């Protein structure tokens, strides 16, 4: 479901971010805009370290603190959504021009599957009417285990290798 944003979208989110920073008297640094661009060029879900390492591997000089701080500002201004998939770690995803979707998460390997079902939107509308609320958004996570045990174990092994690399 996730795919990198188009250039027009990237240009538009930069303008939205520039306006937000100006209105909130915050600095418009090139590093903040590089973090924003990296996020909108990324696929799916990521944590702050994913963005930091991608930028570092791509030759961009940015501190880990700048990535974390920029993510917080991007969440505040609505350009990025913060998710927590059952663990203490936060994951992020683009929020602008990104189709409403929900998540199924494997408790064993942490694999996140995105899905979109229009019936959930209908339920949201019905609940809003029933309870006299203007529901603006929702977040729905289903938790379970992968039925493909081999793929699940492979993802667990890959996750362990990535953790070892990050500790070095």
Secondary structure in CASP SS format (residue, H / E / C, confidence):
PFRMAT SS
TARGET T0000
AUTHOR 0000-0000-0000
METHOD secondary structure of the structure
MODEL  1
X C 1.00
X C 1.00
X C 1.00
X C 1.00
X C 1.00
X C 1.00
X H 1.00
X H 1.00
X H 1.00
X H 1.00
X H 1.00
X H 1.00
X H 1.00
X H 1.00
X H 1.00
X H 1.00
X H 1.00
X H 1.00
X H 1.00
X H 1.00
X H 1.00
X H 1.00
X H 1.00
X C 1.00
X C 1.00
X C 1.00
X C 1.00
X C 1.00
X C 1.00
X H 1.00
X H 1.00
X H 1.00
X H 1.00
X H 1.00
X H 1.00
X H 1.00
X H 1.00
X H 1.00
X H 1.00
X H 1.00
X H 1.00
X C 1.00
X C 1.00
X C 1.00
X C 1.00
X E 1.00
X C 1.00
X H 1.00
X H 1.00
X H 1.00
X H 1.00
X H 1.00
X H 1.00
X H 1.00
X H 1.00
X H 1.00
X H 1.00
X C 1.00
X C 1.00
X C 1.00
X C 1.00
X C 1.00
X C 1.00
X H 1.00
X H 1.00
X H 1.00
X H 1.00
X H 1.00
X H 1.00
X H 1.00
X H 1.00
X H 1.00
X H 1.00
X H 1.00
X H 1.00
X H 1.00
X C 1.00
X C 1.00
X C 1.00
X E 1.00
X E 1.00
X E 1.00
X E 1.00
X C 1.00
X C 1.00
X C 1.00
X C 1.00
X C 1.00
X C 1.00
X C 1.00
X E 1.00
X E 1.00
X E 1.00
X E 1.00
X C 1.00
X C 1.00
X C 1.00
X C 1.00
X C 1.00
X C 1.00
X C 1.00
X E 1.00
X E 1.00
X E 1.00
X E 1.00
X E 1.00
X C 1.00
X C 1.00
X C 1.00
X C 1.00
X C 1.00
X E 1.00
X E 1.00
X E 1.00
X E 1.00
X C 1.00
X C 1.00
X H 1.00
X H 1.00
X H 1.00
X H 1.00
X H 1.00
X H 1.00
X H 1.00
X H 1.00
X H 1.00
X H 1.00
X H 1.00
X H 1.00
X H 1.00
X H 1.00
X C 1.00
X C 1.00
X C 1.00
X C 1.00
X C 1.00
X C 1.00
X C 1.00
X C 1.00
X C 1.00
X E 1.00
X E 1.00
X E 1.00
X E 1.00
X C 1.00
X C 1.00
X C 1.00
X C 1.00
X H 1.00
X H 1.00
X H 1.00
X H 1.00
X H 1.00
X H 1.00
X H 1.00
X H 1.00
X H 1.00
X H 1.00
X H 1.00
X H 1.00
X H 1.00
X H 1.00
X H 1.00
X H 1.00
X H 1.00
X H 1.00
X H 1.00
X C 1.00
END
